[in-house]
Amino acid sequence: MQTIADIGARPGKPPLTDEEKQAIADERNANEARRPLLDWQREMAETDVGMPRVVEDVIDTFEAQQFARLSPETKAAHANKKAVRARMPT
């Protein structure tokens, strides 16, 4: 977490006011707080390349015998999507 003391001088420019420094620190802190969710969203989007959400939803409706007929790759992709989804930050 940044404080206004962490915001440095800008060579050749007038010094920042405390309010400007606080605004910069607040924005950086907000970005840091969003980072886990943004990283998770990127990871989730990467899993959607190999298996779109609609396919995942269809597989979720399968009975055990239908699921058993899926290829090992499809089962692994489905399990990976579920694992990534379970790690969603709050």
Secondary structure by P-SEA (a helix, b strand, c coil): cccccccccccccccccaaaaaaaaaaaaaaaaaaaaaaaaaaaaaaaaaccaaaaaaaaaccaaaaaaccaaaaaaaaaaaaaaaaccc
